[in-house]
């Protein structure tokens, strides 16, 4: 059994820590900074860091990789189409890897960056900065069509899939979701639940795909109310989900 927990980093990053109780080996996902990982391993010396999983090349996801690799000799997995420091295994779409006894499927999800990948294992999704709780990543390198297609791929996974994204953006994302769908009761309920979590100093992740489909405007582009709001924002009849998505993402960029 693998236990997953969050190591906070910087102001709003999460480094996901995977622990295999039987072997006392662990892995981390997107170590933005080596310090939180080193601190945890220092407090838990019986554990060995065996693997490092990377979703994309941005510094707030790879900043700790080289130091951790140097100290522990962990195997570094990362997208084949991006420059990843100290990478040992280059991953491309539909690859499958085994880490801590779990098989992960590699899914190409360009948009935030061109080589961004997600890692999926039976109900567990590590999606970096592509799908957020109640939101999605900015388009730094890719096109709206690419990001829309990537989100569509992720949304096709089982509804009970747990979504482990890399940032604590849920509250601000929900403010935008309410602007898009002010009468959505599921969003209102989620706003209340997330407010209580944050007031108690708790994280809002992981999410799950069923909840995202009810409350995340970027997964709700087929909803009439969402399309109408997108049409209103850019003064045109947006044709299809990709155009609705592009309108929403442009709005969110300046929200």
C-alpha positions, 0 to 999 in steps of 0.5 A: 500500500502506498501512502501519499502526503504533501510536503509544502514548498514555497508559498503554494507548492505541494511536493507529493510524497509517496511512501511504500511501507513494505520497502521503506522506499519513497518517491517524490513528485515535482520537488520544487525545492530540495529542502522540504524533502531533505527535512522530511528524510532527516526526520525519518531516517529509516526511509530511502528516496528511490524515485523522483517523478517530474511532470514538466520543466518549470523551475518550481517543479524541478528546482530540487531535483539535482540536489536530491539526485546527488544526495540519494541517487534516486532515479529521475523520470521526466517528460522526453520532450522537455529539458529535465535536470538529471533525468534518467528515464525520458517519458512519452505518451502511453509509456508505462513505468513501475515506481514503488510497485505501482504501474503508472501510465504516461499521458501527454498533456501539452498546453501549460508547457509543450512537453507536459505529462501526467502520471496515472495509476488506478484512481490516482492522477499526478497532473502538475500544472494542467488540471487544478482543483476548480481550474487549469494552468496558464498557457505558457507554451501551448495553444487553447486547442492543445490544453482543451484536448489535454483536459478532455483526456484527463476528464475521460479518466474514471470519475473517482480518480483523485487529482493531485495537482501541484499548487494550492489555488483552489480558493482563487479558482473557485472565485472565478468559477462562481463568476462563470456560474453564479447559480451553480449550487455545487460550486457554492457548496465547494466554496464553503467547504474549502473556506472551512479547510483553509480557515483550519490551516488544511490543504484542499487536495486531492480533488477528484474528477467527479467534483471537478466535472461539477465545479470546474468551468474548464471541464464544463465548456459543454454546459449551456450556461458556461458557453453563454457566459463565454460568449458574453465575455468575448462578444461572439458565438463560440463554436465548440468546446475549444473556443469556449475554453479559449474565452474562459482562459483569456478571461481568467488570465485577467480575473 
